[in-house]
Amino acid sequence: MATASQNIARYTITAALPYTNGPIHIGHLAGVYVPADIYARYLRLQGKDVAFVCGSDEHGVAIPMKAKKEGISPKALIDKYHGIIKQSFLDFGITFDNYSRTSAEVHHQTASDFFVKLYKQGDFIEETTAQLYDEQEGQFLADRFVTGTCPKCGNEEAYGDQCENCGSSLNATDLINPKSTLSGAVPTLKETKHWFLPLDRYEDFLKKWILVDHKSDWKPNVYGQCKSWIDDGLKPRAVTRDLDWGIPVPVKGGEGKVLYVWFDAPIGYISSTKEWAKREGKDWKPYWQAKDTKLVHFIGKDNIVFHCIIFPSMLKAHGDFILPENVPANEFLNLEGQKLSTSKNWAVWLHEYLQAFPDAQDVLRYTLTANAPETKDNDFTWADFQARNNNELVAIFGNFINRVVVLTQKYYQGVVPEAGALSSEDKEVLRAMQDFPATIADSVERYRFREAGQELMNLARLGNKYLADEEPWKVIKEDTERVATIMNTALQLATGLAILSEPFLPFTSSKLKKMLQLESSTISLGWNSIATQSPLLPAGHVLGKSELLFRKIDDEEITAQLEKLIATKKANESENKSVMPQKEMISYEEFSKMDMRVGTILEADRMPKTKKLMVLKVDTGIDVRTIVSGIAESFTPEEIVGKKVTVLVNLAPRPLRGVESQGMILMTENEEGKLVFLNPDHSGIQNGATIS
């Protein structure tokens, strides 16, 4: 196990494989890809040997189901979204050394070989078990396609593999009132044979490796979820599934079955590394098998168990691979106060953002880093995005650079002036700048990217304060030599910003380096140069053309994004609006037995100690009777007194919370799920009028 005190020869950095059932959105970026890219860029600036790998996750039952919905083949679907995702990452500046896909031949072979090795070693157990089956769809249900009530916390939207409310590990058959997300039907149990990885065999190993060895260096949310799983007792987990889309099970008896997507997907990191190494003429094995390699997985919190419990157990069983040194999982990012959702279209899609805000990649990177959900769920709002840009990137970082370069052009025709004797203020800011590489590095090494990003902005704040205090635009009138020293000092700070900003604001860093002409053959600066080299920018060096690093974002642009978000949400809700299927046929005679009348609500009171029930006095035209109705969450008593309603009057009386209900008010729901009265409220309709 490589540690900070040991000699680390190389770094293998993985980012969770995005699923190809939709594009990339800001939740993915904040949770995984921006922090992973910051880390990889930082290490490269340190001169480290880095393999930063990822790829599209293209297997699992969700792919053929989404393809069916879009009216295309599964292959066409994965090609479509793989292309969108890969290009979005490229345009956004995520510097993967290799971006692969799990449909690639190298991955199929790698995953198959991995399975076969564990199979031959006797690491699997084979069992015939009863699995949930959707009769309407004619297929077994993957765990994520079953929802129901969590038996441990009562969450009614728990998945078949995990409750995201309490973090408990579940089997689909554990759920109370399970429901298929494919058809909405109640699934049945059907026997099938599968291979299982007996995670209970690895409990002792996991206890020591995680709960002892990584007690002090893993994030509390990661450590806590792992501890909960281990303390709860690990159970065998299926590694195969009854599907026709995926990697075929490569052993006898595996016909008609594929490797479970959670088993094959993390192996995608290894196959992506193989693909990269072959292209670069390297040996892939040291990046996964050498003890002096540091392996780090960047994921969201919904993947903690797979990367900290299951995949390490697979690697341990295989025997040839190193284990991750850290798994700095982030929590979730919400959008405008609501949970991001691909299926509900409540998201800011990366490829659409890049079209709406061309050349503003760093604005989003900065905002997502500043609001990174590192220790708790956080919220992205367009108002905050605008404020971060206008009040910080423009007013602090951009303002400092613009003043330095413009004044240098004005006073010295763009040539770095010779510094004279340094004042105590000059020495202090230059000394302070030399501390920033170590300060930022310390935060990055501890995966505190939000903290690191703010330290970078503090360097820009230092520059602004220095210029404001020294006021070269005033001093130039009486002491030109002093101004030369001030501007030389300010240019050193600008150069420090150009280098240190590269992991966080790569496009800005590139622009700034071009303005300062840092790419010339005579200047070679790295991360550690800021603390060890002085001056960074020599006198006589000629600057490039000045340009604004950032532009202000107007209210109209933000309003357009908010309107677009609301419009797409409404369109999606309308498209996905579910209608209850027609009920079983009844005869005319059965219908004619129902006596429905128009009535008026005379009194209404909430039933004590209930949320939904209301006790009504209703004039039905034939009598005044008591009816208990579950409408208290949609109406107040005051707004319904005097309202005409439709009443089923010949329904057998029923006691509810000690009150006898003598009928039923007929209701429906609107698009927001709010109850609505079936409305007979028109002039001329009398109480007691029958409905036919």
C-alpha positions in Angstrom: 0.0 0.0 0.0 1.6 3.3 -1.1 1.4 6.2 1.3 2.4 9.8 1.2 5.6 8.9 3.1 6.6 6.2 0.6 8.0 6.6 -2.9 5.1 6.7 -5.3 6.4 5.9 -8.8 3.1 6.4 -10.7 -0.6 7.3 -10.2 -3.6 5.6 -11.6 -6.7 7.8 -11.4 -10.1 6.5 -12.3 -13.3 8.5 -12.8 -16.7 6.7 -12.5 -17.8 5.4 -15.9 -20.8 7.5 -17.0 -23.8 5.5 -18.1 -24.7 5.9 -21.8 -28.5 6.4 -21.3 -28.1 10.1 -21.4 -25.7 13.0 -21.6 -23.4 14.4 -18.8 -25.0 16.9 -16.4 -23.5 19.2 -13.7 -24.1 16.7 -11.0 -21.7 14.2 -12.7 -19.2 17.0 -13.1 -19.3 18.3 -9.5 -19.3 14.8 -8.0 -16.7 13.1 -10.1 -15.1 14.6 -13.2 -14.0 18.2 -12.1 -12.3 17.0 -8.9 -10.7 14.1 -10.7 -9.4 16.4 -13.4 -8.1 18.9 -10.9 -6.1 16.1 -9.2 -4.7 14.7 -12.5 -3.7 18.2 -13.8 -2.1 19.0 -10.4 0.0 15.8 -10.4 1.1 16.3 -14.0 2.3 19.9 -13.0 4.3 18.1 -10.3 6.0 16.0 -13.0 4.3 12.8 -11.9 3.6 9.7 -14.0 -0.2 9.7 -14.3 -2.7 7.4 -16.0 -6.1 9.1 -15.8 -8.7 6.7 -17.3 -12.5 6.5 -17.8 -15.0 5.3 -20.4 -18.6 4.8 -21.2 -20.6 2.2 -19.2 -22.7 0.6 -21.9 -24.2 -2.6 -20.4 -27.2 -3.4 -18.2 -30.9 -3.6 -18.7 -31.4 0.2 -18.8 -29.7 0.4 -22.3 -32.2 -1.8 -24.2 -35.1 -0.3 -22.4 -34.0 3.3 -23.2 -33.3 2.2 -26.8 -36.8 0.8 -27.0 -38.2 4.1 -25.8 -36.3 6.0 -28.4 -37.1 3.6 -31.2 -33.5 2.7 -32.0 -31.2 -0.3 -31.4 -29.2 -0.6 -28.2 -26.0 -0.2 -30.3 -27.3 3.0 -31.9 -28.2 4.3 -28.4 -24.8 3.7 -26.9 -23.0 5.1 -30.0 -25.2 8.2 -29.7 -24.5 8.9 -26.1 -20.9 7.7 -26.1 -20.3 10.3 -28.8 -22.1 13.1 -26.9 -20.4 12.3 -23.6 -16.9 11.9 -25.1 -17.1 15.2 -27.0 -18.5 17.1 -24.1 -15.6 16.0 -21.9 -13.2 17.0 -24.6 -14.8 20.4 -25.0 -14.9 20.9 -21.3 -11.2 20.2 -20.9 -11.4 17.0 -18.9 -7.9 15.5 -19.6 -8.4 11.8 -19.6 -5.4 9.9 -20.8 -7.9 7.5 -22.2 -11.6 7.5 -22.6 -12.8 4.0 -23.6 -16.1 2.1 -23.6 -17.3 -1.2 -22.2 -18.5 -2.4 -25.6 -14.9 -2.4 -26.8 -13.3 -5.8 -27.6 -10.5 -5.2 -25.1 -13.0 -4.7 -22.3 -15.1 -7.8 -23.2 -11.9 -9.9 -23.2 -10.5 -8.4 -19.9 -13.8 -8.8 -18.1 -14.3 -12.4 -19.4 -10.7 -13.3 -18.4 -11.3 -11.8 -14.9 -14.5 -13.8 -14.4 -12.9 -17.1 -15.7 -9.9 -16.7 -13.3 -12.2 -16.3 -10.3 -14.4 -19.1 -11.5 -11.4 -21.5 -11.9 -10.1 -20.5 -8.4 -13.5 -21.4 -6.9 -14.2 -17.9 -5.8 -17.8 -18.0 -6.8 -20.8 -20.0 -5.4 -23.5 -21.2 -7.8 -27.1 -21.1 -6.6 -30.6 -21.4 -8.0 -32.6 -18.7 -6.4 -36.0 -17.0 -6.7 -35.6 -13.6 -8.5 -38.1 -10.9 -9.1 -39.7 -11.2 -12.6 -41.8 -8.7 -14.5 -44.6 -10.8 -16.2 -45.7 -7.9 -18.3 -42.2 -7.2 -19.7 -41.2 -10.9 -19.8 -37.9 -10.4 -18.0 -36.1 -10.7 -14.7 -35.6 -7.4 -13.0 -32.2 -5.9 -12.3 -32.0 -4.5 -8.7 -32.2 -0.9 -9.9 -35.4 -1.7 -11.7 -37.3 -2.5 -8.6 -38.4 0.1 -6.0 -40.3 -0.4 -2.8 -40.3 0.4 0.9 -37.0 0.0 2.7 -37.4 -2.6 5.5 -35.0 -0.7 7.7 -36.0 3.0 7.5 -39.4 3.0 5.7 -38.2 5.0 2.7 -40.9 4.3 0.0 -38.5 4.9 -2.9 -35.7 2.4 -2.0 -34.0 0.6 -4.9 -33.5 -3.2 -5.0 -29.8 -3.0 -4.2 -29.6 0.0 -1.8 -31.7 2.5 0.1 -30.3 5.9 -0.7 -32.0 7.4 2.4 -30.3 5.2 5.0 -27.5 3.7 2.9 -28.5 0.1 3.8 -27.5 -2.7 1.5 -30.6 -4.6 0.2 -31.6 -7.4 -2.1 -34.6 -6.7 -4.3 -36.5 -9.4 -2.5 -36.1 -7.5 0.8 -38.3 -4.6 -0.3 -41.7 -4.2 1.1 -44.4 -3.7 -1.7 -41.9 -4.1 -4.5 -42.8 -2.6 -7.9 -41.2 -2.9 -11.3 -40.0 0.5 -12.7 -40.4 -0.9 -16.2 -44.1 -1.5 -16.2 -45.3 -0.5 -12.7 -46.5 -4.1 -12.1 -46.0 -6.0 -8.9 -43.2 -8.5 -9.8 -43.4 -12.3 -9.2 -40.7 -14.7 -8.0 -39.2 -17.0 -10.6 -36.3 -19.4 -10.1 -33.0 -19.0 -12.0 -29.4 -20.1 -11.7 -26.6 -17.6 -11.1 -23.0 -17.2 -9.8 -22.4 -15.2 -6.6 -19.4 -13.5 -5.1 -19.4 -14.5 -1.4 -18.6 -11.1 0.1 -18.8 -12.6 3.6 -15.5 -14.4 2.9 -13.8 -11.0 2.7 -15.2 -9.4 5.9 -12.0 -9.8 7.9 -9.9 -8.4 5.0 -12.2 -5.4 4.6 -12.4 -4.7 8.3 -8.6 -4.4 8.6 -8.1 -2.7 5.2 -10.8 0.0 5.6 -11.8 0.2 9.3 -8.2 0.0 10.6 -5.8 1.0 7.8 -7.9 3.8 6.4 -9.6 5.1 9.5 -7.8 8.4 9.5 -7.4 9.2 5.8 -10.7 8.3 4.1 -13.5 10.8 4.1 -16.1 10.3 6.9 -19.0 9.7 4.5 -17.0 6.9 2.7 -15.7 5.4 5.9 -19.1 5.6 7.6 -21.0 3.9 4.7 -18.4 1.1 4.5 -18.5 0.5 8.3 -22.3 0.3 8.1 -22.2 -2.3 5.4 -19.5 -4.4 7.2 -21.1 -4.1 10.6 -24.4 -5.3 9.0 -22.7 -8.4 7.8 -21.8 -8.9 4.1 -23.8 -11.4 2.0 -23.1 -13.2 -1.4 -23.9 -11.0 -4.3 -24.8 -12.2 -7.8 -22.3 -11.5 -10.5 -24.5 -12.7 -13.4 -27.9 -11.7 -14.7 -30.6 -13.1 -17.1 -30.2 -10.6 -20.0 -29.3 -10.6 -23.6 -27.4 -7.3 -23.5 -23.9 -7.3 -22.0 -20.9 -9.6 -21.8 -21.9 -13.3 -22.1 -21.0 -15.4 -19.1 -17.9 -17.2 -20.5 -18.4 -20.6 -18.8 -20.5 -23.7 -19.3 -24.1 -23.2 -18.1 -23.9 -19.4 -18.7 -25.9 -19.5 -21.9 -28.5 -16.7 -22.0 -26.8 -14.9 -19.2 -24.4 -11.9 -19.0 -22.0 -10.5 -16.5 -23.8 -8.2 -14.0 -23.1 -4.6 -15.0 -21.7 -3.8 -11.6 -19.1 -6.6 -12.0 -18.0 -5.7 -15.5 -18.0 -1.9 -15.2 -15.2 -1.4 -12.7 -13.0 -3.8 -14.7 -13.5 -1.1 -17.4 -10.8 0.9 -15.6 -8.3 -1.9 -16.2 -9.3 -2.4 -19.9 -9.2 1.4 -20.5 -5.6 1.4 -19.1 -4.7 -1.4 -21.4 -6.1 0.5 -24.4 -4.1 3.6 -23.4 -0.8 1.7 -22.7 -1.0 -0.1 -26.1 -1.5 3.1 -27.9 1.4 4.8 -26.0 3.7 1.8 -26.2 3.7 1.3 -22.5 3.2 -1.7 -20.2 -0.2 -1.4 -18.4 0.6 -3.8 -15.6 2.6 -1.5 -13.3 -0.3 0.9 -13.2 -2.5 -1.8 -11.7 -0.1 -4.3 -10.2 3.0 -2.5 -8.8 3.0 -1.8 -5.1 4.6 1.7 -5.7 1.5 2.8 -7.7 -1.1 4.9 -6.0 -4.7 4.1 -7.2 -7.4 6.6 -6.6 -11.1 6.2 -7.5 -13.2 9.4 -8.0 -16.9 8.6 -7.6 -20.3 9.8 -6.3 -21.7 8.6 -3.0 -24.1 6.2 -4.8 -21.0 4.2 -5.9 -19.2 3.9 -2.6 -20.2 0.3 -1.9 -19.2 -0.9 -5.4 -15.7 0.8 -5.2 -14.9 0.2 -1.5 -16.5 -3.2 -0.8 -17.3 -5.1 -4.0 -14.5 -4.2 -6.4 -11.7 -4.5 -3.8 -13.1 -7.9 -2.9 -12.9 -8.8 -6.6 -9.3 -7.5 -6.8 -8.4 -9.4 -3.7 -9.9 -12.6 -5.0 -8.0 -12.2 -8.3 -4.7 -11.8 -6.5 -2.7 -9.8 -9.0 -4.0 -6.3 -8.4 -3.3 -3.4 -6.0 -6.1 -1.8 -4.0 -7.2 1.8 -4.1 -5.3 4.1 -1.8 -8.3 6.4 -1.5 -11.9 6.7 -2.8 -12.8 10.4 -2.2 -16.5 10.1 -3.0 -18.6 13.3 -3.1 -22.2 13.7 -2.0 -24.9 14.8 -4.4 -25.4 18.2 -6.1 -29.0 19.5 -6.3 -30.3 22.0 -8.9 -32.3 25.0 -7.8 -33.3 23.1 -4.6 -34.4 19.9 -6.3 -32.6 16.6 -6.8 -31.0 16.3 -10.2 -32.7 13.7 -12.4 -31.9 12.4 -15.8 -35.3 10.7 -16.3 -37.2 13.8 -15.2 -34.9 16.1 -17.3 -34.2 18.2 -14.2 -30.6 19.0 -15.1 -28.1 21.3 -16.7 -26.6 19.3 -19.5 -23.0 19.9 -20.2 -23.2 19.9 -24.0 -26.1 22.4 -23.9 -24.2 24.6 -21.4 -21.2 24.7 -23.8 -23.5 25.9 -26.5 -25.1 28.6 -24.4 -21.9 29.8 -22.8 -19.1 29.3 -25.4 -15.6 29.8 -24.0 -16.9 29.8 -20.4 -15.8 26.3 -19.4 -13.9 27.7 -16.4 -16.9 29.6 -15.1 -18.7 26.3 -14.6 -15.6 24.6 -13.3 -15.1 27.3 -10.8 -18.7 27.4 -9.6 -18.9 23.6 -9.3 -15.6 23.5 -7.3 -16.7 26.4 -5.1 -20.0 24.6 -4.3 -18.5 21.0 -4.4 -20.6 18.6 -2.4 -17.6 17.2 -0.6 -19.1 16.6 2.8 -22.8 17.1 2.3 -25.3 17.6 -0.5 -25.0 21.0 -2.1 -27.1 23.2 -4.4 -26.4 24.7 -7.8 -28.3 27.8 -8.6 -28.0 30.0 -11.7 -28.0 33.1 -9.4 -24.9 31.8 -7.6 -23.3 30.9 -10.9 -23.8 34.5 -12.1 -22.5 35.9 -8.7 -19.4 33.7 -8.8 -18.6 34.8 -12.2 -19.3 38.6 -11.8 -18.1 39.1 -8.2 -15.1 36.7 -8.1 -13.8 35.7 -11.5 -14.4 39.1 -13.1 -14.0 41.4 -10.2 -11.1 39.7 -8.4 -9.1 37.4 -10.7 -9.8 39.1 -14.0 -9.6 42.6 -12.6 -6.1 42.0 -11.2 -4.7 40.5 -14.4 -6.3 43.2 -16.6 -4.9 46.0 -14.5 -1.4 44.5 -14.4 -1.2 43.8 -18.2 -2.8 47.1 -19.2 -0.6 49.2 -17.0 2.5 47.3 -18.2 1.4 48.0 -21.8 0.8 51.7 -21.0 3.9 52.5 -19.0 6.4 50.1 -20.6 5.1 49.1 -24.0 4.5 45.6 -22.8 8.0 44.9 -21.6 8.6 43.7 -18.0 10.4 46.6 -16.2 13.5 46.2 -14.1 12.8 46.0 -10.4 14.7 48.4 -8.1 15.1 48.0 -4.3 12.2 46.0 -2.9 10.2 47.5 -0.1 9.0 45.5 2.8 5.5 45.4 1.1 7.0 44.0 -2.1 9.0 41.3 -0.1 5.9 40.4 1.9 3.7 39.7 -1.1 6.4 37.8 -3.0 7.1 35.7 0.1 3.3 35.1 0.6 3.0 34.0 -3.0 5.8 31.4 -2.4 3.6 29.8 0.3 0.6 29.2 -2.1 1.9 26.1 -3.9 2.3 24.2 -0.7 -0.9 25.5 0.8 -2.9 24.6 -2.4 -1.1 21.2 -2.7 -1.9 20.3 0.9 -5.6 20.8 0.2 -5.5 18.9 -3.1 -3.6 16.0 -1.6 -6.4 15.8 1.0 -9.0 16.0 -1.8 -10.3 19.3 -0.5 -10.7 20.9 -3.9 -13.2 23.5 -2.7 -10.7 24.7 -0.2 -7.9 24.6 -2.8 -9.9 26.7 -5.3 -10.5 29.4 -2.7 -6.8 29.5 -1.8 -6.1 30.2 -5.5 -8.6 33.0 -5.4 -6.9 34.3 -2.3 -3.7 34.8 -4.4 -5.7 37.0 -6.8 -7.1 38.9 -3.8 -3.5 39.4 -2.6 -2.6 40.9 -6.0 -5.6 43.2 -6.0 -4.9 44.4 -2.5 -1.2 45.0 -3.4 -2.1 47.2 -6.4 -4.8 49.0 -4.4 -2.3 49.8 -1.6 0.6 50.8 -3.8 -1.5 52.8 -6.4 1.0 52.8 -9.3 -1.3 55.0 -11.3 -0.8 57.8 -8.8 2.9 57.1 -8.0 3.8 57.3 -11.7 3.5 61.1 -11.5 6.3 61.4 -8.9 8.4 58.2 -8.8 8.7 56.2 -12.0 11.5 54.0 -10.5 9.1 52.9 -7.7 6.4 52.1 -10.3 8.8 49.9 -12.2 9.3 47.8 -9.0 5.6 47.7 -8.2 4.7 46.5 -11.7 7.5 43.9 -11.7 6.2 42.6 -8.4 2.6 42.5 -9.7 3.8 40.7 -12.8 5.4 38.0 -10.7 2.1 37.5 -8.9 0.3 37.3 -12.3 2.8 34.6 -13.3 2.2 32.7 -10.2 -1.5 32.8 -10.9 -0.9 31.6 -14.5 0.8 28.4 -13.2 -1.2 27.6 -10.1 -4.6 28.2 -11.8 -4.0 25.5 -14.4 -5.7 22.6 -12.5 -8.7 24.7 -11.6 -9.1 27.1 -14.5 -7.2 25.5 -17.4 -8.6 27.7 -20.2 -8.0 30.8 -18.2 -4.5 29.6 -17.4 -3.8 29.0 -21.1 -5.0 32.5 -22.0 -2.9 34.1 -19.2 0.2 32.2 -20.2 -0.3 33.4 -23.8 -0.7 37.0 -22.5 2.5 36.7 -20.4 4.3 34.8 -23.2 5.2 32.0 -20.8 5.4 29.4 -23.5 8.7 30.8 -24.9 11.7 28.5 -24.9 13.6 30.7 -22.5 11.1 30.3 -19.7 10.3 27.0 -18.0 8.1 27.1 -15.0 6.3 24.3 -13.1 4.3 24.1 -9.9 7.3 24.1 -7.6 8.9 27.0 -9.5 6.6 29.5 -7.7 8.3 28.7 -4.3 11.9 28.2 -5.5 12.5 30.5 -8.5 12.9 34.3 -8.4 12.1 36.2 -10.4 9.6 34.1 -12.3 9.4 36.6 -15.1 12.7 38.3 -16.0 13.1 42.0 -16.7 13.0 42.7 -20.5 10.6 39.9 -21.2 8.0 41.0 -23.8 4.3 40.4 -23.0 1.7 39.3 -25.5 -1.5 41.0 -26.4 -3.9 41.9 -23.6 -7.4 40.3 -23.5 -10.1 40.0 -20.9 -10.1 36.7 -19.1 -13.7 36.8 -18.2 -16.8 38.7 -19.2 -19.8 39.7 -17.1 -22.9 37.5 -17.3 -26.1 39.5 -17.7 -29.4 38.9 -16.0 -31.0 38.1 -19.3 -28.8 35.1 -19.8 -29.6 33.8 -16.4 -33.4 34.3 -16.9 -33.1 32.4 -20.2 -31.6 29.4 -18.4 -34.2 29.4 -15.7 -37.0 29.6 -18.2 -35.5 26.8 -20.2 -35.1 24.7 -17.1 -38.7 25.2 -16.1 -40.0 24.7 -19.7 -38.1 21.4 -20.2 -39.3 20.2 -16.8 -42.9 20.8 -17.7 -42.5 19.2 -21.1 -40.9 16.2 -19.5 -43.6 15.9 -16.9 -46.3 16.1 -19.6 -44.4 13.5 -21.7 -44.0 11.1 -18.8 -47.5 11.6 -17.3 -48.7 8.2 -16.4 -52.4 7.3 -16.8 -53.9 4.5 -14.8 -54.8 1.5 -16.9 -58.4 0.8 -17.6 -60.0 -1.4 -14.8 -61.8 -4.6 -15.3 -65.0 -4.4 -17.4 -68.3 -4.1 -15.5 -71.9 -4.6 -16.8 -74.4 -1.8 -17.2 -76.4 -3.4 -14.4 -73.5 -3.2 -12.1 -73.0 0.5 -12.9 -76.7 1.3 -12.5 -76.5 0.1 -8.9 -74.3 3.1 -8.0 -76.3 6.1 -6.7 -74.3 9.3 -7.3 -75.8 12.6 -6.3 -74.9 16.2 -6.2 -74.3 17.6 -2.7 -73.0 20.6 -0.8 -70.4 20.6 1.9 -71.9 22.4 4.9 -69.1 21.8 7.4 -65.5 20.7 7.3 -63.0 19.9 10.1 -59.6 18.2 10.1 -59.6 14.8 11.9 -57.3 15.1 14.9 -53.9 13.2 14.7 -54.1 12.6 10.9 -52.5 14.3 8.0 -55.0 13.3 5.2 -58.4 12.9 6.7 -61.2 15.6 6.9 -64.7 15.1 8.5 -67.4 16.6 6.3 -71.1 17.4 6.8 -72.7 17.1 3.3 -76.2 18.0 2.2 -77.0 15.2 -0.3 -80.5 16.5 -1.1 -82.0 13.3 0.6 -80.3 13.9 4.0 -77.4 15.6 5.7 -74.7 13.0 6.4 -71.1 12.6 7.7 -68.4 11.7 5.2 -64.8 11.1 6.0 -62.5 12.0 3.0 -58.7 11.9 2.5 -58.5 15.5 1.1 -56.8 17.4 4.0 -53.5 17.7 2.2 -55.1 19.3 -0.8 -57.6 21.7 0.8 -58.3 23.7 3.9 -61.7 23.4 5.6 -62.4 27.1 4.8 -62.0 26.8 1.1 -64.4 23.9 0.6 -67.4 24.9 2.8 -70.2 25.7 0.4 -68.7 23.7 -2.4 -70.9 21.5 -4.6 -69.5 18.0 -4.9 -70.3 14.6 -6.4 -71.2 12.0 -3.8 -71.6 8.2 -4.0 -74.5 7.9 -1.5 -75.2 4.2 -1.5 -71.7 3.1 -0.4 -71.9 0.9 2.7 -71.0 2.9 5.8 -67.4 2.5 7.0 -65.8 3.4 10.4 -62.7 5.5 10.1 -60.8 6.6 13.2 -64.0 6.2 15.3 -66.2 8.2 12.8 -68.7 6.4 10.6 -68.3 7.6 7.0 -71.6 7.4 5.0 -70.5 7.8 1.4 -67.7 9.0 -0.8 -66.8 12.3 -2.4 -65.7 11.7 -6.0 -62.3 13.2 -6.9 -59.5 13.2 -9.5 -56.0 14.6 -9.6 -54.4 17.4 -11.7 -50.9 17.3 -13.3 -49.3 18.3 -10.0 -50.9 15.5 -8.1 -53.4 17.8 -6.3 -56.9 16.5 -5.7 -59.6 18.1 -7.7 -63.4 17.8 -7.1 -65.4 16.3 -10.0 -67.2 19.6 -10.5 -71.0 19.9 -10.6 -70.7 23.5 -9.5 -72.9 25.1 -12.1 -76.1 27.2 -11.7 -79.4 25.3 -11.8 -78.0 22.0 -10.4 -79.8 21.2 -7.2 -78.7 19.0 -4.3 -79.9 15.5 -4.8 -79.6 15.6 -8.6 -78.6 12.1 -9.8 -75.6 11.5 -12.1 -76.0 8.9 -14.9 
